[in-house]
Amino acid sequence: MNHDYRDSARIERVHAVSTFGFTERQARFLVHVLVHAGVFIERQYCAFAGIAHGQKTHDFVAKLIGRGYAKAIAPGPLHRGRLFHVHYKPLYEAIGEPNNRHRKSVSLGRMIERLMILDAVLADRHYTWLGTENDKLAYFILCLLQTRLQKHEYPHIAFGEGGEKTVRYFPDKLPIGVERNGGRRHVFLYLVTRDVPVDFRMFLLRHAELLRAVSDWTIRLLIPRRFRKPAALYRYAVRDELATPLEPSTVEELGWFFRTCQGTADGATRPSDLDMATAGRKFGAARFRALYRMWQKEGNPALWAAQSYVLRDALARGYGRVECVELSRQYLHLTSLVGVA
């Protein structure tokens, strides 16, 4: 069977889910839920199916719960809304994702974040969306880039050492959009969940090699209302990390400073006019703290990459873009718990 590597909600998965007794429309929606969120609310199904809330929605939800495919979660009074967690392992097995973490119970706050991500995916049908680690690797390696990137250059984090080492690719677990109808643009979603972009800077550094390899790309920041003011810090982080290449002399100083911080600079030549106190002041900004964390994981290639002008030029020419999308929906009236409005 020929797979459509551009879309996690591909037709063979829809057919596999429909064998559990769902209509084609219900199965398509469920595949989106399985790969992107694991949870949904009735409003999302109504919008996807183009129907009003009523008997059809009630029957769909009743089937999921009655057959043990999903469970209802009512965080507050019932009339204030429920969300539904699809946890039935055979459904995930049917789409080739038996160990997908969306099956697992998580905190209410994390579930609300996943609802936001699902809304963002369902709202933009100009793109198909990749949701899982395997789908993203298959698309970029088999369909788009082939050998242009080595596997270790894709976004990843590693655990353990030697034979016990485990590598997870695309660890942020955020959807990537692929433009339909032969378009070349890719959209990298990022959900803002903190006042400061500490994690976002690492996201940018992890994705830098991939961004350099694709021709047209957009980083789309999904911003809950409470983070409207901090959004400026996120836009600055993009300029800081991607549009301000480091000079070779700065990279040399950073290499010495990082090795000294780690206690591995024995015998290394100290750059002139630089001592630890001076370097600490010079390299105390958030950008260098993020780069130090990446250097600890990746070594000198992280410093070499920071000199590249490719992403700066892509942003200047419009091949690279940054979008801020404010999330205006209500999510079960739980704003006090999860920090969204």
N, C-alpha and C positions, 0 to 999 in steps of 0.2 A: 504493500500500500504506500502511495506517495504522501508523505506528510507535508502539511503547510507549516514550515518552520517559523513563519512570520506571526503566528497567532496561537496563543495557548488555548483559546477556545475553538480549536479546529474541529472539523466536521466529524472525524472518527470518534472523538471524545463525546461529542453530542449524541451520536448514535449509541455509544456504549452506555451512557447514562439513561437514555430513553428506554433501554431494556428493563429498567427497574420500574416501569409503569408510568413514565412521564411523557407528556406531549413533547413535540419537537421544541416548542417555545419554552416550556418549563425546563427541558434538559439544557437548552442553550444558556438559560439564566443560571442554572445550577452549576454548570461548568465554570462560568465566570466567578461564582461564589467560591467554588472549591479551590481554584488556582490563585485567586487574588485576596481572599478574606477569610473564608470559613464561616462567616456570619453575615446576616442580612436583616433588613427590616422590611415590612410589607410595602412601604412606600417605594422602595427600590424595585421590587418585583412589578408593581403596578406601572411604574415609569418605563421599565424595560419592555413590558408586554404591551404598553399602550392601552391599558384598561383602567377603569375606575375601581376603587376599593369596593368589593362586594362579594358575591357568592363564589366567583372563580378564584379570587384570592384566598378566601376562606377554605375552599376545597383543596387548594394546593398546599397550604400550610397544614391543614388537617392530615393530609396524606403523609407529609414529611414526618410529623410527630407521631401519628398513629402507627406507622410502620417502623418506628425507632430509628429513622434516618437523621433526625434532628431533635433538639430539645429547645423549648422556649425558655427565655430568661426575662423575667420581669423585675428590673432593678428597683422600681418604686411601685406606686399604686398602679393597678392593672390598666386603668383608663389613660395612663400617661405613656403607654407604649411598651412593646416587647421587642426583643431581638431574638433571632433564631440561630443557633449554632449547629451547623451540619457536621456531624462527627462520625457518621457510619463508615467504617473502614472499607467495606466492599465498594462504595462509591469512589473513594480515592484510588483503590486498586484498579477500578475500571478505566480511570484516566491515566494509569501508569504512575501514580504518586502515592503508593501505599504508606509511606512514612512522612507524608507532608505534615508539617507542624500545625497546620490549620485545624487538624483533628483535635489537638490538645486544648484543654480548658486553659484560659489565660485570665488575667485581671480584667475587670470591667473597662478600665481605662484603655487597655490594649485593644479590646473589642471595638470600642468607639473609634479608635484610630483606624482600625481595619474597615469600618463602615465608611469613613471619610475616603479612604483609598478606593474602595469599591465605587463610591459615588463618582470619583474623578475618572475612573476607567469607563463606567457606563455612560458618562456624560459626553465623552469625546469619541465619536464613531468615525472621525476622520483618520483614526489610527487603529490598527490591531495592537493587541497588548500581550507582552510576554510576562508571565508571572512567576515561573519557577526557575530554579537554578539550572536544571537540565534543559529547559526550553531555551533559555538565554544562551547557554553554551552551544547548543545545537544550531541555533540561528546564526550566531556570529561566526562560529568555526566552519560549519558546513555550508551555510548559505551566503554569507556576506564577505567575510574577511579571509577565509581559508587559512593560509600560512602567514598572513601579514603580522599577526601577533602570536607570540609564544603563549602557551596556556598559562604560565605563571604571570603573564602581564595583564590578565583579566582581573577585575576586582576580586579580592580574596582575603581571607584571614586563615591563619594556620594555628593549630594546637598541637602540643607535644613535640617530640624529637624523634629522629631516626625512624625505625619501623613503627613507632607509635604515633607518628605524625598524621594529623587529619587536616585536610584543606577543604574549606567551604568557599565556593565561588558565589559571587553576587550576594554577600552575606547580609546586605541591608534589606533584602527581600522586598524591594520596591519595584513596581511595574515599569517596564520600558516599552514605549510606544513605537510602532513601525508604521510609517506613512503608507496609506493605501494607494492603489492604482499606480504603483511603480515609483512613488515619490521617494526621495532619498533622506528625508529628515527623520531623526530619532528623538523621542522625548523621554527624558529621564526624570521621573517624578521623585520629589522629596517632600515628605510631610514634616512641617516645622512643629516640634514638640517641646522646645526649650527656649528660654529667653536669650541664650547666647549660642552661637553656632559652633560649639566645640565639636560635636559629632559630625556636623555638616562639613567642616573642614576636612575631616578624615574621609568622608564620602567623596569629596572632590579629589583628594589625593589618590584614593583607591581607583577612581574612574578616569584619571588623567590620561593614561595610555590608551584606553578605549576611545575617549573623546578625540584624541589625536588621530586615531585610525579611521573614524567615520567622517564622512564629508560634511554633513549638515546635522547640527544637534541643538537641542533646547533643554535647558535645565528648568523644569517647571516646579516652582515652590508652591506648595499647598499651605496656605496660611490661615489657621483658625483666627477668629476675631481678636482673641485676647493677645495674639502675637503680632498685631498690626504694627505697633511701634518697633519691636525688635526686628521686624522684617528688613529694616535698613541695614542692620548688622549683617544679615545674610547676604544682601546684595554686595556689601563691602567685602565680605569673605570671598565671593566669586572673583571680584577684581583683584583682591590680595593674592589668592592662590593661583588663579589662572591667567591673569592679565598683567602680572608684574614679574617677569623672569629675573632670576638672580644673576648677578655678574660673576664671572669666574673667580675673581678675587674674594667675593663674599662667600662663595661655595668653599673655597680653600679655608677660610677662617671658620666657617661652620663645621667643616670636617674636623678640625683640631678641637673646637669647642665641644662638639658632641662626644668625641673620643675621650676628652678629658673628663667630661661629666660622667661618662660610663666607666672611667678608670682604665681605659685601654690606650692611652696616648703616650705610654712610655717610649722614649726615643724619638717621638715625632717632633719635627721642627715647629716651634711656635711662631706664628706670623708676627712680623715686626709690629711694635706699638700695640700689642694685644696681650692682656692678661685676663685671668678669669673674672675679675671684678668688672673690667671694661666690657668683656664679651657678654657677661650676664646682663648688663644694662643694654648693650647693643642688640642682643638677640632674645630679649625678654617678651617680645610681642607674641600674640596668639598664633600668628603664622609660623613662627619658628618653633613654638611648642608643639604644634601639630606636625611640623616637618621632622622634629626630633622623634616623635612617636613612630612616624613612618620609617625613619632611618633605622630605628631599633629593630624593626621587622624586616626591612628590605635591604639595609646596608647602603653602600655608596650609590647604587642606581637611583635611590630616592633623591639624592643631591644632584646627580647629573640631570635627572628629569626636570628639576626645578629651574634649570637654565634655558629650557626650550621656549622658543618664541611662537610655536605653532598655535597654541590656544589663544594667545594674545591677538595674533593676526586673525584668527577665525572670528573672534568677538568683534574686532574692528571692522571686518568686512561683512558681517551679518551672517556668516555661516554658523557661527555659534551665537546663541541667544540665551537670555535669562528672563523668565516670566514669573510674575507673582500673581497667584490666583487666590483671592480671599474666599474662604469657605463660609457661606452665609446661612447654611441650613441649621435647623435645630436637630439635635441628636438625643431624642428621648428625654429632653428637658434635664439632662444630666450635666449642665454646664459647670456647676459648682464642683463636680467630682473630677471632670476630665479637662477642664480648662478651655472649653470651646463654647461659642455662642451660636 
